[in-house]
Amino acid sequence: MIINVAQVRRDENGTAHFDLKEDFSAFESELEGITFVAPVHVQLQVNNTGDSLLVQGTIDAEVNAQCGRCLEPFHYMIHQDYEDEWVYAPQARSEQEETVLVFDKDEVELSERILEQIVLALPMRFICSSECKGLCPVCGVNHNLQSCDCDQDQVDPRLAALASWPRED
């Protein structure tokens, strides 16, 4: 995902809009168990502030993931706001190198930066819906599809002593 910022970089107080779509399937090996269903859609507005380029926009992606409760695959939509600051290398100060994107050519490669934002937007554990009932811990049946007659109140004998502790509700 490459954009050319030559015109906006040279025009102080200039603005440019970019509407990009790119297939991110090449990055799937870095994201365990997650596949991109559609191209990632990125909309950006780049504003020249004189010292740097202020970038604001949105990232939209759709991934195929596995539910952490019922283990069924489902589509997960990502809508992430994107905000960044880019500085042309000859104008960059040493303290900026840790917090901003320093670029030395008018063509800026964004794929790694966009992937980073997508990863930050992913949940710790995917859940297909808030009503998901999950799997039976005894027989493994998916409670969203059918019920079972397993005894759910059976306590692990190693933890039985904890049942005698007083409860403070």
C-alpha positions as a printed NumPy array, in Angstrom:
array([[  0.   ,   0.   ,   0.   ],
       [  1.955,   2.973,  -1.331],
       [  0.85 ,   6.608,  -1.535],
       [  2.626,   9.55 ,  -3.122],
       [  2.737,  12.638,  -0.882],
       [  4.944,  14.825,  -3.126],
       [  2.272,  17.408,  -3.899],
       [  0.961,  17.818,  -0.341],
       [  4.496,  17.826,   1.109],
       [  5.518,  20.778,  -1.076],
       [  2.281,  22.732,  -0.522],
       [  2.305,  24.175,   3.014],
       [ -1.242,  23.948,   4.436],
       [ -2.064,  21.544,   1.574],
       [ -4.444,  18.618,   1.89 ],
       [ -4.734,  15.354,   0.   ],
       [ -7.281,  12.527,   0.195],
       [ -6.514,   8.89 ,  -0.5  ],
       [ -8.951,   6.   ,  -0.895],
       [ -7.036,   2.714,  -0.997],
       [ -7.897,  -0.976,  -1.16 ],
       [ -5.346,  -3.74 ,  -0.935],
       [ -5.261,  -7.48 ,  -0.431],
       [ -3.536,  -8.241,   2.883],
       [ -3.528, -12.043,   2.493],
       [  0.294, -11.956,   2.366],
       [  0.268, -11.003,   6.069],
       [ -1.934, -13.926,   7.169],
       [  1.083, -15.998,   8.211],
       [  1.817, -13.346,  10.867],
       [ -1.76 , -13.545,  12.208],
       [ -2.373, -17.047,  13.54 ],
       [ -5.782, -18.436,  12.609],
       [ -7.006, -15.222,  10.99 ],
       [ -7.63 , -14.793,   7.273],
       [ -8.709, -11.681,   5.419],
       [-12.084, -12.142,   3.714],
       [-11.927,  -8.989,   1.58 ],
       [ -9.352,  -6.34 ,   0.67 ],
       [ -8.513,  -3.88 ,   3.436],
       [-10.082,  -0.463,   2.762],
       [ -8.143,   2.586,   3.965],
       [ -9.333,   6.194,   3.671],
       [ -6.822,   8.894,   4.576],
       [ -6.667,  12.655,   4.696],
       [ -3.127,  14.047,   4.736],
       [ -2.69 ,  17.64 ,   5.961],
       [  0.581,  19.563,   5.708],
       [  1.119,  21.482,   8.974],
       [  4.399,  23.015,   7.863],
       [  6.61 ,  20.87 ,  10.101],
       [  5.002,  17.516,   9.381],
       [  2.139,  15.735,   7.675],
       [ -0.822,  14.982,   9.935],
       [ -2.672,  11.893,   8.716],
       [ -6.208,  10.987,   9.774],
       [ -8.548,   8.372,   8.427],
       [-10.192,   4.994,   8.868],
       [ -9.276,   1.374,   8.29 ],
       [-11.977,  -1.172,   7.424],
       [-11.247,  -4.872,   7.225],
       [-13.153,  -8.135,   7.431],
       [-11.445, -11.227,   8.788],
       [-12.444, -14.84 ,   9.231],
       [-11.832, -15.933,  12.829],
       [-12.78 , -18.753,  15.185],
       [-15.082, -18.189,  18.161],
       [-13.372, -18.735,  21.508],
       [-16.52 , -20.28 ,  23.032],
       [-18.064, -22.525,  20.374],
       [-15.044, -22.891,  18.027],
       [-17.188, -22.072,  14.983],
       [-15.708, -19.85 ,  12.237],
       [-17.314, -16.438,  11.678],
       [-16.634, -13.089,  10.005],
       [-15.358, -10.272,  12.226],
       [-15.579,  -6.66 ,  11.054],
       [-12.841,  -4.184,  11.98 ],
       [-13.426,  -0.442,  11.828],
       [-10.437,   1.43 ,  13.242],
       [ -9.695,   5.147,  13.285],
       [ -6.193,   5.962,  12.108],
       [ -4.146,   8.949,  13.178],
       [ -0.45 ,   9.402,  12.509],
       [  2.239,  12.002,  11.994],
       [  4.771,  11.76 ,   9.177],
       [  7.953,  13.799,   8.902],
       [ 10.197,  14.188,   5.873],
       [ 13.663,  12.833,   6.815],
       [ 15.658,  16.084,   6.315],
       [ 13.216,  17.894,   8.659],
       [ 13.086,  15.16 ,  11.333],
       [ 14.482,  15.755,  14.791],
       [ 16.09 ,  12.914,  16.737],
       [ 13.35 ,  12.849,  19.401],
       [ 10.667,  12.362,  16.711],
       [ 12.105,   9.124,  15.354],
       [ 10.384,   7.037,  18.042],
       [  6.877,   8.486,  17.655],
       [  6.412,   9.493,  13.996],
       [  6.865,   7.898,  10.594],
       [ 10.018,   9.343,   9.054],
       [ 10.024,   9.067,   5.262],
       [ 12.789,   9.94 ,   2.818],
       [ 10.966,   9.513,  -0.509],
       [  7.707,  10.981,  -1.726],
       [  6.223,   7.488,  -1.927],
       [  5.28 ,   6.215,   1.524],
       [  4.802,   2.48 ,   2.161],
       [  1.885,   2.013,   4.584],
       [  1.258,  -1.733,   4.706],
       [  3.208,  -2.439,   7.905],
       [  1.715,   0.604,   9.651],
       [ -1.84 ,  -0.392,   8.637],
       [ -1.277,  -4.019,   9.689],
       [ -0.078,  -2.776,  13.082],
       [ -3.347,  -0.867,  13.55 ],
       [ -5.4  ,  -3.907,  12.508],
       [ -3.591,  -6.112,  15.029],
       [ -4.19 ,  -3.54 ,  17.776],
       [ -7.912,  -3.532,  16.918],
       [ -8.266,  -7.315,  17.26 ],
       [ -9.855,  -8.592,  20.478],
       [ -7.914, -10.821,  22.87 ],
       [-10.506, -13.539,  22.257],
       [-13.008, -13.649,  19.405],
       [-16.648, -14.28 ,  20.376],
       [-19.152, -14.847,  17.546],
       [-21.999, -13.194,  19.483],
       [-22.789, -12.116,  23.021],
       [-25.45 , -14.869,  23.153],
       [-22.954, -17.644,  22.314],
       [-23.456, -20.545,  24.757],
       [-20.181, -22.299,  23.942],
       [-19.325, -25.978,  24.213],
       [-20.264, -28.477,  26.916],
       [-17.147, -29.07 ,  29.047],
       [-18.131, -32.73 ,  29.502],
       [-19.218, -34.021,  26.083],
       [-18.16 , -31.143,  23.808],
       [-21.535, -30.552,  22.133],
       [-22.121, -27.029,  20.772],
       [-24.861, -25.58 ,  23.015],
       [-25.85 , -23.123,  20.277],
       [-27.006, -26.063,  18.12 ],
       [-28.284, -28.594,  20.642],
       [-28.512, -29.281,  24.35 ],
       [-27.097, -32.197,  26.315],
       [-27.898, -34.033,  29.558],
       [-24.399, -33.854,  31.056],
       [-23.968, -33.217,  34.785],
       [-22.535, -29.687,  34.911],
       [-22.372, -29.623,  38.73 ],
       [-19.652, -32.262,  39.005],
       [-16.688, -30.795,  40.948],
       [-13.081, -31.73 ,  40.305],
       [-12.008, -33.751,  43.393],
       [ -8.814, -31.708,  43.646],
       [-10.921, -28.571,  44.18 ],
       [-13.581, -30.113,  46.454],
       [-12.028, -28.592,  49.609],
       [-12.713, -25.115,  48.244],
       [-16.474, -25.762,  48.423],
       [-16.31 , -25.642,  52.246],
       [-14.912, -22.12 ,  52.335],
       [-17.372, -19.428,  53.445],
       [-18.715, -17.317,  50.597],
       [-18.908, -13.559,  50.843],
       [-21.554, -12.49 ,  48.322]])
